[in-house]
Amino acid sequence: MRRQKLYSNMIREQNKTTIRSPCLPAKDLEANKKVARLKALEYAKTIAKPLAPVQSKKKDKQKVNLTEHAPYVEGLDLSQLTTLELLRKRHEQEKQAVEMLRIQHKCSVTKKS
């Protein structure tokens, strides 16, 4: 038991002397972060920015007034837009037909009661 205590004390003393590493204060870490950020900002200022793609005149002629349509329609060509417009009209007609059926159903239910 006595030998164990002596051994543990000896190891403890060795660890105190060998493991000492200088602790950096928190201020230095914050300063390093700021310096790194400033370097990154300077780098960002100097790199070349990508140029915006040039749109051809053909695409401008094919596009229809899309202000009333959703933004996902912008990439479609003229034939796709006409198909989409036909489907939209058909959808509106079917919605009206369903509404008429609902009204008729309500009338028939109230008459039976």
C-alpha positions, 0 to 999 in steps of 0.5 A, spaced: 500 500 500 505 504 501 509 502 495 502 504 491 502 511 494 509 512 493 508 510 485 502 514 485 506 521 487 512 520 483 507 519 477 503 525 479 509 529 479 512 527 473 505 528 469 505 535 472 512 537 469 511 534 462 504 535 461 504 543 462 502 546 455 501 553 455 494 555 455 492 561 450 487 566 453 481 567 450 483 574 447 488 571 442 483 566 439 478 572 438 483 576 435 485 570 431 478 569 428 478 576 426 484 576 423 482 570 419 475 573 417 479 579 415 483 575 410 477 572 408 474 578 406 480 581 402 480 574 398 473 575 397 474 582 394 479 580 389 477 573 386 473 574 379 466 574 379 462 570 374 459 573 369 451 573 368 449 569 362 447 573 355 440 571 353 439 570 346 434 574 342 430 567 340 429 566 347 426 573 348 421 572 342 419 565 344 417 567 351 410 569 352 407 574 358 409 570 364 407 575 369 400 572 370 404 565 371 408 562 376 416 563 376 416 555 374 413 557 367 419 561 365 424 556 362 418 553 357 418 554 350 412 556 346 409 549 344 409 547 352 406 554 354 400 553 349 399 546 352 399 548 359 394 554 357 390 549 354 390 544 360 389 550 365 383 552 361 380 545 361 382 545 369 377 551 370 372 548 366 372 542 370 372 546 376 366 550 374 362 543 372 364 540 379 361 546 382 355 546 378 354 538 380 355 541 388 349 546 387 345 541 384 346 536 389 345 541 394 338 543 391 336 535 390 338 534 398 334 540 400 327 538 396 327 531 399 327 533 406 
